[in-house]
Amino acid sequence: MTEENYAGVADRVKAVVTDSIVIIIFMFIVTYTFSVFEHVPDTARIIAFIFIFFLYDPIFTSVFGGTIGHMMFGIRVKREKNQMKNILFPLAIIRFLVKVLLGWISLLTVSGNKKRKAIHDSLVGSVVIYKGKNE
């Protein structure tokens, strides 16, 4: 694959911003749904918010090859060694946690290599490619 097949910083940032909006929408939906019921156990609220904040990205990335933001901008997260396959769920969790912990610092490394890999991609062996380039 050539360097043009790997997603750059701009599309990745657009996807992150879109996913932030998606998470806010999910939060409103869950909050509204809970407000309809008279009593919602705290454990249900905790589980819902953990799912939204911590599992949205890893589940979508491992199952669909990317989040809603990735899909909207035509990019997918794939295994570096087999770009036909999505990354495994445990690796998607690690990728997400490192991405969150390092924040924008991780994205600064994208333009520094041929495959435009961020730190969190290098750690788990993933690449972010444009959809259709190798699907």
TILO-62244 format. One line per 8 residues: their letters; for each residue x, y, z of C-alpha. Coordinates in nm, 2 decimals. Each point is the difference from the previous one (the first is absolute). Example, Ala and Ser with C-alpha at 12.3 -4.5 7.8 and 13.67 -1.06 7.14 Angstrom:
residues 2
AS> 1.23/-0.45/0.78 | 0.14/0.34/-0.07
***
This chain:
residues 135
MTEENYAG> 0.00/0.00/0.00 | 0.11/0.35/-0.07 | 0.00/0.28/0.26 | -0.31/0.15/-0.16 | -0.20/-0.31/0.11 | 0.06/0.08/0.37 | -0.22/0.26/0.17 | 0.16/0.32/0.09
VADRVKAV> -0.04/0.22/0.31 | -0.28/0.22/-0.14 | -0.24/-0.29/-0.07 | 0.08/-0.17/0.33 | -0.06/0.33/0.19 | -0.34/0.04/-0.18 | -0.09/-0.35/0.10 | 0.09/0.07/0.37
VTDSIVII> -0.21/0.31/0.00 | -0.29/-0.18/-0.16 | 0.03/-0.28/0.26 | -0.01/0.26/0.28 | -0.33/0.13/-0.14 | -0.13/-0.36/-0.03 | 0.09/-0.07/0.36 | -0.18/0.32/0.11
IFMFIVTY> -0.31/-0.11/-0.20 | 0.02/-0.35/0.16 | 0.02/0.17/0.34 | -0.31/0.21/-0.06 | -0.19/-0.31/-0.12 | 0.09/-0.20/0.30 | -0.07/0.29/0.24 | -0.34/0.05/-0.16
TFSVFEHV> -0.08/-0.37/0.01 | 0.09/-0.02/0.37 | -0.21/0.31/0.07 | -0.31/-0.18/-0.13 | 0.03/-0.26/0.27 | -0.08/0.08/0.36 | 0.29/-0.18/0.16 | 0.31/-0.11/-0.19
PDTARIIA> 0.26/-0.19/0.21 | 0.34/0.17/0.02 | 0.16/-0.31/-0.13 | -0.20/0.03/-0.33 | 0.12/0.36/-0.03 | 0.36/-0.09/0.06 | -0.01/-0.29/-0.25 | -0.16/0.23/-0.26
FIFIFFLY> 0.26/0.27/0.04 | 0.29/-0.25/0.01 | -0.13/-0.15/-0.32 | -0.03/0.34/-0.17 | 0.33/0.15/0.11 | 0.23/-0.30/0.01 | -0.15/-0.27/-0.23 | -0.14/0.20/-0.29
DPIFTSVF> 0.33/0.04/-0.18 | 0.14/-0.35/0.07 | -0.32/-0.18/-0.09 | -0.05/0.19/-0.33 | 0.36/-0.02/-0.09 | 0.03/-0.38/0.06 | -0.34/-0.09/-0.15 | -0.05/0.25/-0.29
GGTIGHMM> 0.36/0.11/-0.06 | -0.06/0.35/0.13 | -0.23/0.23/0.19 | -0.28/0.20/-0.14 | 0.24/0.29/-0.05 | 0.25/-0.23/-0.19 | -0.29/-0.12/-0.22 | -0.12/0.35/-0.08
FGIRVKRE> 0.35/0.10/-0.13 | 0.07/-0.32/-0.19 | 0.27/-0.13/0.23 | 0.04/-0.34/0.17 | 0.22/-0.14/0.27 | 0.15/-0.33/-0.11 | 0.28/-0.24/0.10 | 0.33/0.10/-0.14
KNQMKNIL> 0.10/-0.35/-0.11 | -0.34/-0.08/-0.15 | -0.19/0.30/-0.10 | -0.30/-0.20/-0.10 | -0.06/-0.07/0.37 | -0.12/0.23/0.29 | 0.21/0.01/0.31 | -0.10/-0.23/0.29
FPLAIIRF> -0.21/0.14/0.29 | 0.27/-0.02/0.27 | 0.24/0.19/-0.23 | -0.27/0.25/-0.08 | -0.04/0.07/0.37 | 0.38/0.05/0.04 | 0.00/0.22/-0.31 | -0.28/0.21/0.14
LVKVLLGW> 0.15/0.04/0.35 | 0.34/0.11/-0.13 | -0.17/0.24/-0.24 | -0.20/0.15/0.29 | 0.30/0.01/0.23 | 0.23/0.16/-0.25 | -0.26/0.22/-0.17 | 0.12/0.22/-0.28
ISLLTVSG> 0.37/-0.10/0.07 | -0.07/-0.34/-0.16 | -0.13/0.16/-0.32 | 0.32/0.21/-0.04 | 0.18/-0.31/-0.11 | -0.23/-0.07/-0.29 | 0.19/0.21/-0.26 | 0.33/-0.14/0.11
NKKRKAIH> -0.02/-0.34/-0.16 | -0.11/-0.15/-0.34 | -0.30/-0.18/0.14 | -0.12/0.31/0.19 | -0.02/-0.20/0.32 | -0.07/0.17/0.33 | 0.16/-0.13/0.32 | -0.31/-0.19/0.09
DSLVGSVV> 0.00/-0.17/-0.34 | 0.37/-0.09/0.03 | -0.07/-0.16/0.34 | -0.27/-0.24/-0.12 | 0.11/-0.05/-0.36 | -0.29/0.19/-0.17 | -0.01/0.24/-0.29 | -0.27/0.25/-0.10
IYKGKNE> -0.07/-0.03/-0.37 | -0.25/0.15/-0.24 | -0.30/-0.23/-0.06 | 0.01/-0.20/-0.32 | 0.38/0.03/-0.04 | 0.05/-0.36/0.12 | -0.35/-0.13/0.09
***
